[in-house]
């Protein structure tokens, strides 16, 4: 069967990554401006458009897509403009791992790749269970994952779930929201993971120098770590890689065992 939507525009790296994993890259006529940060040379040939947050109708109309696929983070004005221009738009809203699996299955169904979609989900779930087993023997490490510094915003729910999978305890409770400095200080994270969108080399010394944070365990023990933020913040098949990044950060002494899983 031929896909119902042979010309697709992806507005987010997570969507492009999923379509590549489904072996449906040939359907893409344009991808997100951020795709290459996640996927490298795999998408070097692909024309780019702004992301869901910033896209304008004129950016997309030139590619004559059958379907434009958007995902978090949304900006209402951008999506409204696409719809007013008469474009067909699918807006995905993954919040946790369960809904990430749902979006993979949905994209698989839309592109006639259901079997591949089920295999991707099964492989992700199997890897996560393996990691959970590997890290279950040790007490959980308190982990604060920060996705923006001003105001302080903690990572979304799927990241919190990954932290738990690899032997951490996500603090402060309630992921994906604005948190206060007092909440973080009271939670006393043992590891702070910095994952600010679009910032490749965050200035970690500014985190270490935050007034009042000097007694936080992660600050005191110099365990503030920057990671490749887009791997964590893009809710797609790349979350397997994200889990390995978090595992290496939380328990670096187990790195060799984690790497064995990553390459099997």
N, C-alpha and C positions, 0 to 999 in steps of 0.2 A: 504494500500500500504506500502511495506517496503521501508525505506529510500534508496536512491541510493548510499549513502556513509556510510556504517555501521561501519566503523572504522575511527574515527576522532582524530586528534591531534590539540589541541588548544594552540596557542602561546601567548595568551594575556588573562588577567583576564576578560576583557569585553566580550570576546567570550565565555569563560567558563560560566560566569554569565548568558549570554543570553541562552545558551543551557540548563542550569539548569532551568531557568524560563520557557523554552519551554517544560520542562519535557523530555528532550532528553539526559540526563546525561549518560544513559546507552550506548550511542554511543561513548563516549570519552574513548580512550585507554591511553591517556596521556594529561596533561594540563601544563600550564605555571608555572614556578617556583614562580611566584608572586600571584598565585590564592588564596593561603591560607590567604594572607594578606587581601584580599577582602571578601572571602567566608568562612573562618574559617573551622570548622570541616566538612562542607558539602563536601569538596574535600580532606579530610584527607586520603582517600583510594586511591587516584589517583596518579599514577606515574607522575613525573614532568620532564620537559625539559626546557632549557633556553628560554627566551622570543624571540620575533621577532628580537630584536636588536642583540642578542648574539648567537642565535641558530646555530648549525652546523649539517650537514647532518647525521653524525654518531649518534647524539643525538636522531634523529627521526626514522631512518631506522629500528632500533631494534623493533619498535612497528608495523611495516608493515601497515601503515595507507593507507586508500583509498584516504584521503584528509587531507592536512595540512592547517589550517586556521590561517592566520597572520593578524595583524592590526597595526595601529600606536602605537608607533613610529617605523619607518622602518630603516633598515640598508641594503643598497643595496648588500653588499658582502654576507651577511647571506642568503638573499633570492636567490641570484644567485647560491650559493652552493647547496641549496635545489633543485633548478630546474635542475642543472647539474647532480644531483644524480638520476634524473628521477622521483622525487616526484611530485604529483599533488598538487599545491599550490593555494589557494584562498587568495588574498590580499585585505583586506578591508581598506577603507580610509575615515572614518567618520570625518567630519569637524564641523558640526553644528547639532542641534537637528533634523532637517529634515533628514540629512543623517544617523544619529543614528537610526531613525525609519526605514529607508531603509535597513540598515544592519540587523536589527531585522527581518524584513519581508523576506529578502534574506535567512538568516539562517533558518527561519521557513519553507520556500519553499524547501530548500535543504534537510530538515529532515522530510518532510511530517507533518508539524505542523502549517499550515497556519492559522487555526482558533485561535490557541493559540497565534501566533504572532500578529494577529490583536487585540486580547484582551489586550496583553501587551502594545501595542502602545496606544490603546484607554485609558487604565488606566493611563499611564504616562501623556497623554495630559489632561485628566480630572483633575488629581492632580495638574498639573502646572497651569491650569486655576483657580482652587480653590485658590491656593496660590497667584496668581496674584490679584484675587478679594480681598483676605484678606489684602493684603499689599498696595492696590491702594490708600488708604485714606491719606497716609503720603507723604511728599516730598521725592524724591529719595535721598538715601545716597551714597556718592561717595565711591567706593570700588576698591581697587587695589588688584588683586589676583596674587601672585608671584609663579611661578613654578620652578624658579632657581635663585640663588643669584649672580653667577659669570659666565657669564654676567647675568644681570637682564633679565629675560624672563617672560612675562605675560602669563596668562592662556589662553587655546584655546577658540575658538569661542563658543563652547557649554557651557563652564563655564560662559562666558560673557552673554549669553542668560539667563542662570539660575539666574545670579545676577539681571538682569532686571526683571525677573519674580517675584522675591521675594522683589522687591521694592528698588533695588539699581541702581546705574549708574556706569557702568564699566569704570574705568579710568586707565591710559591714553587711548585714543581711539586707535583702531587697535589691537585686541587681538591676542594672539599666536605668539608673535614676541619678538625680543630683544628690550628693551626699555632703555633709558638713565636715569640717576639719575635726571637730570634736568627736564625731562618729568614728572617723578613721583612727584617731588617737586612742579612743576607748577600746576599739576592736584590737589594737596592738598587732597589726599584721607582721608576720615573720618574713614575708616576702612581699615586695611591691613590684608589680609588673606594669610598665608604662607602655601604653599602646594608643598613642594619640593619632587619629586619622590624618594622613597626609604629611606626617612629620617623620622623616627617615632617621634623623639623629637627634632625638630629644635631649635637651640639656639636663642630664640627671643630677648635676650638682645643685640645680635649683630645687629639686625635690629634697635632696639632703639638707639644704639650707632653710627649709620652711620653718618659720618660728613656731616653737612649741612641739615640734615633731622629734626633738632630739632623743627622747626616751622610747620612741617606737622601736620595736625590736629590729625591723628591717633597716631602719636608719642607723641604729647603733651598731649593727653587725654588717653594714655595707652590703645589703642584699636588695638594692633597687636595680631592676634589670629592664632594659628596653628590648622589645622583640619586634619582629617584622609585623607591624600592626595590621596590615591588610589580610594576613593569613588568619588572624583571630576575628577580625571585624566583618569579613565576607562570609555569609552563611551558606556555604556550599560544600562540595566534596573535599575542599582544602582544609576542612576542620579536622581531618585526620592528622594533617601536618601540624595544625594548631595544637592538638593534644600532645604531640611529641615535643613541641616547643615548650609547652607548660610543664611537662614532665621533666624535661632537662633543667628548667629553671628551679622547680620545686625540690628536686632531688638529684642534683648534678652527679652525686657519687654513684648513682645507678645508671649513668648515661650509656654505658656500653650495652647493658641489657635492653634499654629503651631503643637503641639503635638497631639491635637485632630484630626487634618487632618492626621497626620502620622499614626495614629492607626485606621483609619476608612477605 
